Amino acid sequence: MLATSVGIGHGHQRLEDAIDHDLLLKAVDKHVQENWQRLYIRRWLTASVQHPDGTIEQRGKGTPQGGVISPLLANLFLHYVFDVWVEKHCQGIPFVRYADDIICHCKTEQEAQQLHQQLTQRFTECGLTLHPDKTKIVYCKSWKHKADYDCISFDFLGFTFRPRLIKHRDGHQLVGFVPAISRKAAKRIRAEINSWKWNAWIHSEIQDILRYSRDKIRGWVEYYGKFGIRSIQWVLLHFDQKISRWAKRKYKSLKTYAQAARRVIAFQKKKPKLLAHWSMLKG
């Protein structure tokens, strides 16, 4: 089993900047019946852009950056560029697409190579480019599929899919091709935790920190915890470390970080239901 991971765009170019207006408007005309709505969509697409230096840029392609309708128009464009086209010309190849991130599942390497060539031609014809780094053929290595390939992992929607040890229902450990939170997503979560107002919280109580962070942490756990719960727990250990550092600074009786960490662990065990990742800790 192989997966073709498809990324659209080249370099730092946004998909929305490369959309062909004529092709997009054909899709709009098919779905939008009201003339006044078509008129406004055309005006949004062709509206000129004024840069900070005062220069005016006329738009010949793409959708307005930051426009609320831009993601909808881009999704409509890709529906016909990719979804409808694949279902018609590549029957039997299942795929999943979220915005401009696409995964196609192929049975053989030959089928994957052929699909890659077809998609390259299709996107070129529609004025788009496959991203050279994000578009690749991946072997879904597992206990069922044991061949040797160089590329055996891909990222999709914040998860990294790769071979990992899993426990079979009979209790034995096997190698499965399964997801867990990606390094990029983990780094983004740690960066957001770092950005919180820890210095200002020195004058606050721990309940204030928990009140601020509770919903955010629950969201991360419920999303990333669906697959690889231990991975997201490990990421959120960073939050516990920040709490320990906060406690050491706030309470003079805690002379070392180790003392503060033990105090936080004791608080976790006493009230595990306060945070989503605490409630899953054992011991």
Buried (B, 14 or more C-beta within 10 A) or exposed (E): BBBBBBBBBEEEBBBBEBBBBEBBBEBBEEEBEEEEEBEEBBEBBEEEEEEEEEEEEEBEBBBBEEBEBBBEBBBBBBBBBBBEBBEEEBEEBEBEBEEBBBBBBBEEEEBBBBBBEBBBEBBEEBBBBBBEEBBBBBBBBBBEBEEEEEEBBBBBBBBBBBBBEBEEEEEEEEBBBBBBBBEEBBEBBBEEBEEBEBEEBEEBEBEEBBEEBEEBBBEBBEBBBEBBBEBBBBBBEBBBBBBBBBBBBBEEEBEEEEBBBEBBBEBBEEEBEBBBBBEBEEE
